[in-house]
Amino acid sequence: MEELNSQLQFLGLREHPFAPTADPVYFYATPEHKECLFRLWSSIDERHGIAVVLGNYGTGKTTLLRKLITGMAADKDHYCTAVLGSPIPSWTSFALLESIVAQFGLRPEEKSFICYMEALNRFLLENRNRVCTLIIDDAQNLNKRGQIELLRLVQNLETQQHKLLNLVLFAQLEWVEVLRAAPNFAQRVNMTYTLHPVSLEDMRHFIEFRLFQAGAQEGNGPQFEEVALRAIHAYAEGNPRVIVTLCRNALLVAAQLRTRKISHEIIVHTIEKTTLPDPDKRARLAAALMGAGATVAPAPPKREAPDTEVRTPVVSTTQSRDERAAALLLSARSRQTQGSA
């Protein structure tokens, strides 16, 4: 802990800006995330029923979930919220119902499907003046017909004006096939939103925002060079979770080198040392470096002396762009082959 605090102090930060948790304080809303949140809040407040948010892993679904929960918790008189995280795929429909009822704080006297459904319906009727919402994360785990039918049943209770229970479901894209196979449920979905990878420009603002939230002052905190940003984006394919992981590990390297400048050398070194071998991702990285005119081979940056920043070597321009890109790619694949020998 003392070493971590020392590293943060050197980097001009009061806490780590790239922690591996979905902290709402570090939620940066891209235009797409803002639109998704707007549509979610509209669906929830109007009590339209079922809303589904789809996206590949790491695109910010859980962070949006936390943002919703934070907003609802600020007005408990108006919102009644239950959260079910990562349901178990092997659950029976009754096991799923038990978990839902428990999340709303209910304890039916008799352990039967009818008793549990009656208890839930009675609770929703008693709280019809509040906005009751069930949020499920990793909803792709619910892929059985009985599970989907149970979700339809618990959401079926309504008045003439609105549904008594909102369902907000966050799932990976693979869940689309499950929804297509359950038209009776899919037709009741009021809103579906699909999250995509963030753009390079959004990623710049995303990193700047997190650094600012962690206490970085202008000109007195970690500085990501443009080529480094392009390398991160190319390797991560705009995936926020991968971006956060690369930035977190890159800051560790920078602190060890006693520099606040995050160069593309540090990013390449971080990728080489902290990620699984992936020829396709390494090829995208090489292409990004070539496109930015950087041709430094992916070798560990060296610390010259205390408080010395990493210096970018002067690169020869006699090679063609294609030759330089090929050299980078061959170098990465050669090391991968040697490592697996």
C-alpha positions in Angstrom: 0.0 0.0 0.0 2.8 2.4 0.9 4.5 1.7 -2.5 1.2 2.3 -4.3 0.7 5.6 -2.5 4.3 6.6 -3.4 3.6 5.8 -7.1 0.4 7.8 -7.1 2.1 10.7 -5.4 4.8 10.8 -8.1 2.2 10.7 -10.8 0.3 13.6 -9.3 -2.8 11.5 -8.4 -4.7 11.0 -5.2 -6.1 7.6 -6.2 -5.9 5.3 -9.1 -7.8 6.5 -12.2 -8.0 3.1 -13.8 -9.2 0.7 -11.1 -10.8 -2.5 -12.4 -14.2 -1.7 -10.9 -17.3 -0.1 -12.3 -17.1 3.0 -10.1 -19.9 5.5 -11.0 -17.5 8.4 -10.1 -15.4 7.4 -13.0 -18.2 6.9 -15.4 -17.5 8.9 -18.6 -20.6 9.2 -20.8 -19.8 9.0 -24.4 -22.6 10.3 -26.8 -23.7 6.7 -27.1 -23.8 6.1 -23.4 -25.7 9.4 -22.9 -28.3 8.4 -25.4 -28.6 4.9 -23.8 -29.1 6.4 -20.3 -31.7 8.9 -21.6 -33.7 6.1 -23.2 -33.4 3.9 -20.1 -34.6 6.6 -17.7 -37.4 7.4 -20.1 -38.5 3.8 -20.2 -38.2 3.4 -16.4 -40.0 6.6 -15.4 -42.8 6.0 -17.9 -43.0 2.4 -16.6 -43.1 1.0 -20.1 -42.0 -2.5 -19.0 -38.9 -4.2 -20.5 -35.7 -2.5 -21.6 -32.7 -4.5 -23.0 -29.1 -3.2 -23.3 -26.8 -5.3 -25.5 -23.1 -5.1 -26.0 -19.9 -7.2 -26.1 -17.9 -7.6 -22.9 -16.3 -4.5 -21.6 -18.4 -2.0 -23.5 -19.7 -0.3 -20.3 -23.0 -2.2 -19.5 -22.2 -2.7 -15.8 -21.1 0.9 -15.5 -24.4 2.0 -16.9 -26.1 -0.3 -14.4 -24.3 1.2 -11.5 -25.2 4.7 -12.8 -28.9 3.7 -12.8 -28.7 2.2 -9.3 -27.0 5.4 -8.0 -29.7 7.6 -9.4 -32.5 5.5 -8.0 -30.9 5.2 -4.6 -30.9 9.0 -4.4 -34.7 8.9 -4.4 -35.9 5.8 -2.5 -39.3 7.2 -1.9 -40.0 7.3 -5.7 -37.9 4.2 -6.8 -38.0 0.7 -5.5 -35.2 -1.3 -7.1 -34.0 -4.9 -7.0 -30.7 -6.0 -8.6 -29.9 -9.5 -9.8 -26.3 -9.9 -10.8 -25.0 -12.8 -12.9 -27.8 -15.3 -12.6 -26.8 -18.9 -12.7 -27.5 -20.6 -16.1 -28.6 -23.8 -14.4 -31.3 -22.2 -12.3 -34.8 -23.5 -12.7 -37.6 -21.0 -13.2 -38.5 -21.4 -9.5 -34.9 -20.8 -8.4 -35.0 -17.6 -10.5 -38.3 -16.5 -8.9 -36.8 -17.2 -5.5 -33.9 -14.9 -6.2 -36.1 -12.1 -7.6 -38.4 -12.3 -4.5 -35.4 -12.2 -2.2 -34.0 -9.2 -3.9 -37.2 -7.3 -3.2 -36.8 -8.3 0.5 -39.8 -10.6 0.5 -40.1 -13.8 2.6 -43.1 -15.8 1.6 -44.4 -18.2 4.3 -44.8 -21.2 1.9 -42.2 -22.3 -0.5 -44.2 -22.8 -3.6 -44.4 -21.2 -7.0 -47.9 -19.9 -6.5 -47.1 -18.5 -3.0 -44.0 -16.7 -4.3 -45.9 -15.2 -7.3 -48.7 -14.0 -5.1 -46.2 -12.4 -2.7 -44.5 -10.6 -5.5 -47.8 -9.4 -7.1 -49.1 -8.2 -3.7 -45.9 -6.3 -3.1 -46.1 -4.6 -6.5 -49.7 -3.6 -6.0 -49.0 -2.2 -2.5 -46.1 -0.2 -4.1 -48.0 0.9 -7.3 -47.3 4.5 -6.5 -43.5 3.9 -6.7 -41.5 2.9 -9.7 -40.6 -0.7 -9.1 -37.7 -2.0 -11.3 -35.8 -5.3 -11.5 -32.3 -4.9 -13.0 -30.5 -8.0 -14.2 -26.8 -8.0 -15.2 -25.4 -10.8 -17.4 -28.9 -11.6 -18.6 -27.4 -13.8 -21.3 -27.0 -16.5 -18.6 -30.8 -16.8 -18.8 -31.2 -18.9 -21.9 -33.8 -21.5 -21.0 -37.4 -21.2 -22.1 -38.7 -21.6 -18.5 -36.4 -18.7 -17.4 -37.6 -16.4 -20.1 -41.2 -17.3 -19.5 -40.8 -16.5 -15.8 -39.5 -13.1 -16.7 -42.6 -12.5 -18.8 -44.9 -13.6 -16.0 -43.3 -11.4 -13.2 -43.6 -8.4 -15.5 -47.1 -9.1 -16.7 -49.0 -7.3 -13.8 -50.2 -3.9 -14.9 -52.8 -1.2 -14.4 -54.6 0.5 -17.3 -51.9 3.2 -17.4 -48.6 1.4 -16.8 -46.7 -1.7 -15.9 -46.2 -2.4 -12.2 -42.7 -3.8 -12.7 -39.9 -2.6 -15.0 -37.3 -5.1 -16.3 -33.9 -3.7 -17.3 -31.7 -6.4 -18.7 -28.0 -6.0 -19.6 -26.7 -8.8 -21.8 -24.0 -9.7 -24.2 -24.9 -9.8 -27.9 -25.2 -13.6 -27.9 -28.5 -13.2 -26.1 -30.1 -11.9 -29.3 -30.6 -15.5 -30.5 -32.4 -16.4 -27.2 -34.7 -13.4 -27.7 -35.5 -14.4 -31.3 -36.4 -17.9 -30.1 -38.9 -16.4 -27.5 -41.1 -14.1 -29.6 -43.8 -14.0 -26.8 -41.2 -12.2 -24.6 -39.3 -10.3 -27.3 -42.5 -8.6 -28.6 -43.0 -7.1 -25.1 -39.5 -5.4 -25.1 -40.2 -1.7 -25.1 -36.6 -0.6 -25.8 -33.4 -2.2 -27.0 -30.1 -0.4 -27.2 -26.8 -1.8 -28.5 -23.5 -0.4 -27.2 -20.6 -0.2 -29.7 -16.8 0.3 -29.1 -15.7 3.9 -28.3 -14.1 6.0 -31.0 -10.5 7.3 -30.7 -11.7 10.8 -29.9 -14.1 9.5 -27.2 -11.3 7.5 -25.7 -9.1 10.6 -25.4 -11.8 12.3 -23.4 -12.4 9.1 -21.4 -8.8 8.9 -20.3 -8.6 12.7 -19.6 -11.8 12.5 -17.5 -10.5 9.6 -15.4 -7.2 11.3 -14.8 -9.0 14.5 -13.7 -11.3 12.6 -11.4 -8.3 11.0 -9.8 -6.8 14.4 -9.0 -4.5 15.1 -12.0 -4.0 18.8 -12.6 -3.3 20.3 -16.0 0.4 19.8 -16.9 1.0 18.1 -13.6 -0.2 14.5 -14.2 0.3 11.6 -16.5 0.5 12.7 -20.2 -0.4 10.2 -22.8 1.3 10.9 -26.1 -0.8 10.9 -29.3 1.0 7.8 -30.7 0.4 6.0 -27.4 -3.3 6.8 -27.5 -3.5 5.5 -31.1 -1.7 2.3 -30.0 -4.1 1.7 -27.1 -7.2 2.3 -29.2 -5.9 0.0 -32.0 -5.1 -2.8 -29.7 -8.2 -2.5 -27.5 -10.5 -2.0 -30.6 -12.3 0.7 -28.6 -13.2 -1.7 -25.8 -13.4 0.4 -22.5 -12.4 -2.4 -20.2 -9.3 -3.3 -22.3 -8.5 0.4 -22.5 -8.7 0.7 -18.7 -6.5 -2.3 -18.2 -3.8 -1.1 -20.5 -3.8 2.4 -19.0 -3.6 0.9 -15.5 -0.6 -1.3 -16.3 1.1 1.5 -18.3 0.9 3.9 -15.4 2.6 1.2 -13.2 5.5 1.0 -15.8 5.7 4.8 -15.9 5.9 5.1 -12.1 8.7 2.5 -12.1 10.6 4.5 -14.7 9.9 7.7 -12.8 8.2 9.5 -15.8 4.8 11.0 -16.2 5.0 10.8 -20.0 3.3 7.7 -21.4 5.0 7.0 -24.7 4.1 4.4 -27.3 7.2 2.5 -26.1 5.6 2.1 -22.7 2.3 1.0 -24.2 4.0 -1.6 -26.5 6.0 -2.9 -23.6 2.8 -3.1 -21.5 1.1 -5.1 -24.2 4.1 -7.4 -24.6 4.3 -8.1 -20.9 0.7 -8.1 -19.6 -1.5 -9.4 -22.4 -2.1 -12.8 -23.9 -0.4 -13.5 -27.3 -2.8 -12.4 -30.1 -1.3 -12.1 -33.6 -4.4 -10.2 -34.9 -4.2 -7.6 -32.1 -0.5 -7.3 -32.5 -1.0 -6.7 -36.2 -3.4 -3.9 -35.5 -0.9 -2.4 -33.1 1.8 -2.6 -35.7 -0.4 -0.9 -38.3 -1.3 1.9 -35.9 2.3 2.6 -35.1 3.2 2.6 -38.8 0.3 4.9 -39.6 1.6 7.3 -36.9 5.2 7.2 -38.2 6.5 5.3 -35.1 8.8 2.4 -35.8 10.3 1.7 -32.4 10.5 -2.1 -32.0 8.4 -3.5 -29.1 11.3 -3.7 -26.6 11.2 -2.8 -22.9 11.8 0.9 -22.2 14.9 1.5 -20.1 15.3 3.7 -17.1 18.4 5.8 -17.5 18.4 7.5 -14.1 16.1 8.5 -11.3 13.5 11.1 -12.4 14.5 10.7 -16.0 11.7 10.4 -18.6 11.6 7.7 -21.3 13.2 9.2 -24.4 11.9 8.2 -27.8 14.8 7.1 -30.1 15.4 8.8 -33.4 14.0 6.5 -36.1 15.5 6.1 -39.5 13.2 7.1 -42.4 15.0 5.2 -45.1 12.7 2.2 -44.9 9.3 2.4 -46.6 6.2 2.4 -44.5 5.3 -1.2 -45.6 8.8 -2.4 -44.7 8.6 -0.8 -41.3 5.2 -2.3 -40.6 6.4 -5.7 -41.7 9.4 -5.5 -39.4 7.3 -4.6 -36.4 4.8 -7.5 -37.1 7.6 -10.0 -37.8 9.4 -9.0 -34.6 6.2 -9.5 -32.5 5.4 -12.9 -34.1 9.0 -14.0 -33.7 9.0 -13.4 -30.0 5.7 -15.2 -29.7 7.1 -18.2 -31.6 10.2 -18.3 -29.4 8.1 -18.0 -26.3 6.0 -21.0 -27.2 8.9 -23.2 -28.3 
